[in-house]
Amino acid sequence: WENVAFGLLARGGIGRGDARGRADAVLTQVGLDPSVGDLSPSELSGGMQKRVGLARAIAARPDILFFDEPTTGLDPIMGAVIDGLIVDCVKRLGSTAVAITHDMASATRIGDRAAMLFRGKLVWQGAAAELLHSGNAMVDQFTHGRREGPIQMELRR
C-alpha cells in the first residue's frame, strides 16, 4: 500500500491512515483486494504488478497519465484486462492518457488517437481504429511486423 500511496505521502498533506484508505480504494478500482497492499512486490504476479502500478498512477487523481509499454510481459488475456482497466480508470478520472507501446492490439483497445514516430519524426497520426489499415507504408510494415518495407534495420557487428 505504501508503494500505491507513495506520491500522496511524498507530497505531504495526507496522513498515513488516509493514504492507506486511498490506496485500498484504488486497489479495489483495479480489481485487487485491499489485502494485496500488505504484500511485497516479489509476492505479486506480473498482472498484479501492472494493476498495482496503475493504482499508484491514479491514486493522486492526475489530469494526465503516461504509460510506457503497459502490457509488456503479460499474456494476451491479462493484457486485455489491463487495457480495460486503463480505459475504465481514464474515463472515471476524466484524465488524458498517453501510451507508448509496440503492442498493436493494446494500442487499438486503449487509444482514441494513435501516432507513429520514426527516427524522431512524426510519420503518421490518426484514429487508433485505423492503425492496422492506415495506408502508410511505414505504419503498415510496423503494425503487421513485416521485415520488408521502407523501414530498414541497421545490423551492426
C-alpha positions in Angstrom: 0.0 0.0 0.0 2.9 2.3 0.6 4.0 1.9 -3.0 0.5 2.8 -4.2 0.3 5.8 -1.8 3.9 6.9 -2.4 3.1 10.1 -4.4 0.4 11.1 -1.9 2.8 10.7 1.0 5.7 12.3 -0.7 3.7 15.5 -1.4 2.6 15.6 2.2 -0.8 17.0 3.3 -2.1 13.5 3.9 -1.7 11.3 6.9 -0.7 7.6 6.7 -4.2 6.4 7.7 -5.8 8.5 5.0 -3.2 7.4 2.5 -3.8 3.7 3.4 -7.5 4.3 2.8 -6.9 5.9 -0.6 -4.5 3.0 -1.5 -7.2 0.4 -0.5 -9.8 2.3 -2.6 -7.7 2.4 -5.8 -6.5 -1.2 -5.4 -10.2 -2.1 -5.4 -10.7 0.0 -8.5 -8.1 -2.0 -10.4 -9.6 -5.3 -9.4 -7.4 -6.2 -6.4 -8.4 -6.9 -2.8 -7.1 -4.3 -0.4 -5.2 -7.1 1.4 -2.8 -7.0 -1.6 -1.5 -3.8 -0.1 0.2 -5.8 2.6 2.2 -7.9 0.1 5.7 -7.2 -1.1 6.4 -6.7 -4.8 8.1 -10.1 -5.1 4.8 -11.8 -4.0 2.8 -10.3 -6.8 2.2 -11.9 -10.2 3.0 -9.9 -13.4 -0.6 -8.9 -13.8 -0.9 -7.9 -10.2 2.2 -5.8 -10.5 0.7 -4.0 -13.5 -2.5 -3.3 -11.6 -0.6 -2.0 -8.6 1.3 0.3 -11.0 -2.0 1.5 -12.4 -3.3 2.0 -8.9 -0.3 4.1 -8.0 -0.7 6.2 -11.1 -4.3 7.0 -10.4 -4.1 7.4 -6.6 -3.4 11.2 -6.9 -6.2 11.6 -9.5 -3.9 13.1 -12.2 -5.0 15.0 -15.2 -2.6 13.2 -17.4 -1.4 9.6 -17.2 1.7 8.3 -19.1 2.0 4.6 -19.8 5.2 3.0 -21.2 4.5 -0.5 -22.6 1.6 -1.1 -20.2 1.1 -4.7 -21.3 4.7 -5.9 -21.8 5.3 -9.3 -20.3 1.7 -10.2 -20.0 -0.2 -13.0 -21.7 -2.9 -11.7 -24.2 -5.8 -12.2 -21.8 -4.2 -10.3 -19.0 -3.1 -7.6 -21.5 -6.7 -7.2 -22.5 -7.7 -7.0 -18.8 -5.1 -4.3 -18.1 -6.2 -2.3 -21.2 -9.8 -2.5 -20.0 -8.7 -1.2 -16.6 -6.8 1.7 -18.2 -9.8 2.7 -20.2 -12.1 2.5 -17.2 -9.8 4.5 -14.9 -9.1 7.2 -17.5 -12.9 7.6 -18.1 -13.6 7.6 -14.4 -10.9 10.2 -13.7 -11.7 12.3 -16.8 -7.9 12.2 -17.5 -5.9 12.2 -20.6 -3.7 9.1 -21.2 -0.6 8.9 -23.4 0.7 5.4 -24.0 3.9 4.3 -25.7 3.6 0.7 -27.0 4.5 -1.7 -29.7 1.5 -3.9 -28.8 -0.9 -3.1 -31.6 -3.8 -4.9 -30.1 -3.3 -2.8 -26.9 -3.0 0.4 -28.9 -6.3 -0.1 -30.7 -8.1 -1.1 -27.4 -6.9 1.8 -25.3 -6.4 4.6 -27.8 -8.7 7.1 -29.4 -5.9 8.5 -31.4 -2.6 7.0 -32.5 0.7 8.3 -33.9 3.9 6.7 -35.1 7.3 8.3 -34.7 10.3 7.1 -36.8 13.7 8.5 -36.2 12.3 11.3 -34.2 9.8 12.4 -36.8 6.0 12.0 -36.9 5.2 9.8 -39.9 1.5 9.2 -39.2 -1.3 10.1 -36.9 -5.0 9.2 -37.0 -7.7 7.3 -35.3 -6.4 4.3 -33.3 -9.0 2.2 -35.1 -7.3 2.9 -38.4 -3.9 1.8 -37.1 -3.9 -1.6 -38.7 -5.0 -0.3 -42.1 -3.5 3.2 -42.2 -2.4 3.3 -45.8 1.0 4.5 -44.7 3.7 2.0 -45.8 5.8 2.6 -42.6 2.9 2.1 -40.3 1.7 -0.9 -42.2 5.1 -2.5 -42.0 5.4 -1.9 -38.3 1.9 -2.9 -37.3 2.0 -6.1 -39.3 5.5 -7.0 -38.4 6.8 -7.2 -41.9 10.5 -7.5 -42.5 10.4 -5.9 -45.9 9.4 -2.3 -46.4 10.5 1.2 -46.1 11.9 0.7 -42.5 15.3 -1.0 -42.8 17.0 -2.2 -39.7 20.7 -1.5 -39.5 22.8 -4.5 -38.4 26.0 -3.8 -36.6 28.7 -6.2 -36.0 
